[in-house]
């Protein structure tokens, strides 16, 4: 059985009973029966089912219902199912979960970084003095010079810097958003 899966873009790690059937070269109805038997034996809880689509061997899109394993418990349960069906395929399913974890963690990190930068940019737009401090610090000016240029007390500038650092700004290396670049 060689099935190409049509899966939605998502940051949730998941694996379906249909994918397990493909991994272990078993019929999907046999995989579903194995899952139900393991549930009846109290080895695992019944995972949710959802309708899913796949391309069959002659490239037609087919619809079926499949059990969906998600999260840490789903990972453990899917490994249990594979071990029950075909013990020598257990390593393959562990490898597949590792691939899913790498993809999700990379995507999540990139999304988090983009969101973090967008929040920082928005904060700098809301607090122009902070943008000025970053600009002047990039020029190599000391706190006293910056305070004088932005017409604030040294203690106020130091407080702003501490607040920015607490929010994750690296004052010396923080890139300035293009729209916030100041002309001197």
Kinemage of the C-alpha trace (Angstrom):
@kinemage 1
@onewidth
@group {chain A} dominant
@subgroup {mainchain}
@vectorlist {calphas} color= white
{ca unk a 1} P 0.000 0.000 0.000
{ca unk a 2} L 1.468 3.343 -1.045
{ca unk a 3} L -0.712 6.240 0.058
{ca unk a 4} L -0.026 9.949 -0.345
{ca unk a 5} L -1.702 11.864 2.471
{ca unk a 6} L -3.521 15.138 2.043
{ca unk a 7} L -3.073 16.850 5.400
{ca unk a 8} L -3.966 20.375 6.513
{ca unk a 9} L -1.202 22.764 7.570
{ca unk a 10} L -1.134 22.712 11.355
{ca unk a 11} L 1.228 23.118 14.239
{ca unk a 12} L -0.306 20.178 16.074
{ca unk a 13} L 1.593 16.911 15.944
{ca unk a 14} L -0.760 14.154 14.892
{ca unk a 15} L -0.835 10.769 13.270
{ca unk a 16} L -3.858 8.906 11.975
{ca unk a 17} L -4.725 5.231 11.935
{ca unk a 18} L -4.552 5.484 8.137
{ca unk a 19} L -0.926 6.627 8.348
{ca unk a 20} L -0.165 3.785 10.753
{ca unk a 21} L -1.702 1.326 8.268
{ca unk a 22} L 0.608 2.700 5.577
{ca unk a 23} L 3.692 2.499 7.817
{ca unk a 24} L 3.121 -1.139 8.768
{ca unk a 25} L 1.677 -2.175 5.380
{ca unk a 26} L -1.594 -3.308 6.926
{ca unk a 27} L -5.194 -2.811 5.932
{ca unk a 28} L -6.765 0.209 7.592
{ca unk a 29} L -9.745 -1.787 8.889
{ca unk a 30} L -7.321 -4.179 10.657
{ca unk a 31} L -5.530 -1.234 12.280
{ca unk a 32} L -8.858 0.178 13.481
{ca unk a 33} L -9.830 -3.217 14.938
{ca unk a 34} L -6.469 -3.431 16.753
{ca unk a 35} L -7.049 0.029 18.248
{ca unk a 36} L -10.540 -0.949 19.397
{ca unk a 37} L -9.219 -4.228 20.901
{ca unk a 38} L -6.512 -2.328 22.834
{ca unk a 39} L -9.188 0.077 24.111
{ca unk a 40} L -11.383 -2.868 25.186
{ca unk a 41} L -8.390 -4.361 27.038
{ca unk a 42} L -7.852 -1.032 28.857
{ca unk a 43} L -4.401 -0.525 27.337
{ca unk a 44} L -5.355 2.861 25.882
{ca unk a 45} L -8.300 5.236 25.548
{ca unk a 46} L -10.255 5.568 22.341
{ca unk a 47} L -8.776 8.394 20.243
{ca unk a 48} L -11.118 10.749 18.392
{ca unk a 49} L -12.101 9.965 14.815
{ca unk a 50} L -12.189 12.369 11.933
{ca unk a 51} L -12.899 12.206 8.261
{ca unk a 52} L -9.712 12.389 6.235
{ca unk a 53} L -8.732 12.161 2.603
{ca unk a 54} L -5.941 10.326 0.843
{ca unk a 55} L -4.793 9.559 -2.685
{ca unk a 56} L -5.141 5.908 -3.612
{ca unk a 57} L -2.706 3.975 -5.796
{ca unk a 58} L -4.236 5.352 -8.982
{ca unk a 59} L -4.162 8.946 -7.662
{ca unk a 60} L -7.872 9.281 -6.864
{ca unk a 61} L -8.825 11.230 -3.764
{ca unk a 62} L -10.665 8.962 -1.334
{ca unk a 63} L -12.417 9.811 1.960
{ca unk a 64} L -12.459 7.657 5.072
{ca unk a 65} L -12.725 7.963 8.840
{ca unk a 66} L -9.568 7.471 10.841
{ca unk a 67} L -8.545 7.589 14.462
{ca unk a 68} L -6.351 10.611 15.206
{ca unk a 69} L -3.500 10.403 17.712
{ca unk a 70} L -2.263 13.766 19.045
{ca unk a 71} L 0.049 15.001 21.765
{ca unk a 72} L 2.169 12.905 24.096
{ca unk a 73} L -0.614 10.418 24.899
{ca unk a 74} L -1.389 10.003 21.201
{ca unk a 75} L 2.288 9.399 20.518
{ca unk a 76} L 2.439 6.679 23.182
{ca unk a 77} L -0.823 5.093 21.999
{ca unk a 78} L 0.215 5.057 18.330
{ca unk a 79} L 3.527 3.414 19.219
{ca unk a 80} L 1.587 0.839 21.234
{ca unk a 81} L -0.650 0.110 18.232
{ca unk a 82} L 2.340 -0.335 15.920
{ca unk a 83} L 4.116 -2.555 18.426
{ca unk a 84} L 0.984 -4.711 18.593
{ca unk a 85} L 0.580 -4.899 14.812
{ca unk a 86} L 4.175 -5.315 13.767
{ca unk a 87} L 6.922 -5.076 16.412
{ca unk a 88} L 9.754 -4.541 13.933
{ca unk a 89} L 8.059 -1.353 12.649
{ca unk a 90} L 8.148 0.301 16.078
{ca unk a 91} L 11.408 2.104 15.247
{ca unk a 92} L 9.815 3.521 12.079
{ca unk a 93} L 6.935 5.079 13.982
{ca unk a 94} L 9.270 6.513 16.625
{ca unk a 95} L 11.287 8.086 13.784
{ca unk a 96} L 8.089 9.510 12.251
{ca unk a 97} L 7.116 11.143 15.563
{ca unk a 98} L 10.622 12.625 15.817
{ca unk a 99} L 10.206 14.112 12.328
{ca unk a 100} L 6.864 15.612 13.353
{ca unk a 101} L 8.420 17.092 16.502
{ca unk a 102} L 11.268 18.661 14.519
{ca unk a 103} L 8.903 20.237 11.993
{ca unk a 104} L 6.524 21.572 14.628
{ca unk a 105} L 9.261 22.891 16.900
{ca unk a 106} L 10.996 24.643 13.971
{ca unk a 107} L 7.733 26.142 12.705
{ca unk a 108} L 6.638 27.160 16.197
{ca unk a 109} L 9.989 28.806 16.895
{ca unk a 110} L 9.873 30.786 13.643
{ca unk a 111} L 6.284 31.880 14.295
{ca unk a 112} L 7.171 32.851 17.867
{ca unk a 113} L 10.188 34.876 16.672
{ca unk a 114} L 8.081 36.744 14.087
{ca unk a 115} L 5.354 37.471 16.647
{ca unk a 116} L 7.946 38.592 19.190
{ca unk a 117} L 9.549 41.001 16.700
{ca unk a 118} L 6.132 42.368 15.698
{ca unk a 119} L 5.292 43.012 19.361
{ca unk a 120} L 8.644 44.713 19.914
{ca unk a 121} L 8.095 46.911 16.846
{ca unk a 122} L 4.612 47.851 18.048
{ca unk a 123} L 5.937 48.679 21.514
{ca unk a 124} L 8.618 50.925 20.020
{ca unk a 125} L 5.964 52.760 17.990
{ca unk a 126} L 3.946 53.274 21.187
{ca unk a 127} L 7.013 54.425 23.140
{ca unk a 128} L 9.069 56.710 20.899
{ca unk a 129} L 11.575 57.429 23.707
{ca unk a 130} L 12.504 53.735 23.681
{ca unk a 131} L 13.130 53.862 19.917
{ca unk a 132} L 15.261 56.962 20.465
{ca unk a 133} L 17.300 55.188 23.170
{ca unk a 134} L 17.994 52.232 20.862
{ca unk a 135} L 18.913 54.611 18.036
{ca unk a 136} L 21.346 56.617 20.141
{ca unk a 137} L 22.825 53.533 21.818
{ca unk a 138} L 23.525 52.143 18.322
{ca unk a 139} L 25.494 55.319 17.719
{ca unk a 140} L 27.625 54.453 20.748
{ca unk a 141} L 26.364 57.211 23.032
{ca unk a 142} L 26.377 56.811 26.796
{ca unk a 143} L 23.316 56.984 29.019
{ca unk a 144} L 23.975 60.602 30.068
{ca unk a 145} L 24.245 61.746 26.441
{ca unk a 146} L 21.084 59.849 25.501
{ca unk a 147} L 19.219 61.352 28.485
{ca unk a 148} L 20.226 64.857 27.416
{ca unk a 149} L 19.212 64.258 23.761
{ca unk a 150} L 15.777 62.881 24.594
{ca unk a 151} L 15.232 65.384 27.404
{ca unk a 152} L 14.874 62.822 30.200
{ca unk a 153} L 16.677 62.297 33.501
{ca unk a 154} L 19.492 59.712 33.646
{ca unk a 155} L 17.442 57.645 36.101
{ca unk a 156} L 14.469 57.648 33.706
{ca unk a 157} L 16.650 56.468 30.804
{ca unk a 158} L 18.134 53.740 33.030
{ca unk a 159} L 14.603 52.657 34.016
{ca unk a 160} L 13.565 52.544 30.332
{ca unk a 161} L 16.628 50.448 29.513
{ca unk a 162} L 15.912 48.016 32.386
{ca unk a 163} L 12.272 47.727 31.260
{ca unk a 164} L 13.308 47.077 27.658
{ca unk a 165} L 15.827 44.446 28.759
{ca unk a 166} L 13.172 42.770 30.931
{ca unk a 167} L 11.009 42.521 27.790
{ca unk a 168} L 13.821 40.886 25.825
{ca unk a 169} L 15.397 43.837 24.056
{ca unk a 170} L 19.144 43.616 23.517
{ca unk a 171} L 19.746 47.356 23.458
{ca unk a 172} L 23.208 47.156 21.888
{ca unk a 173} L 22.155 44.725 19.149
{ca unk a 174} L 18.439 45.415 18.705
{ca unk a 175} L 17.685 46.104 15.042
{ca unk a 176} L 15.576 49.143 14.418
{ca unk a 177} L 12.473 48.643 12.308
{ca unk a 178} L 12.909 50.664 9.099
{ca unk a 179} L 9.914 52.890 9.835
{ca unk a 180} L 11.381 53.806 13.228
{ca unk a 181} L 14.839 54.836 12.023
{ca unk a 182} L 15.530 58.342 13.208
{ca unk a 183} L 17.447 61.042 11.368
{ca unk a 184} L 20.011 62.957 13.419
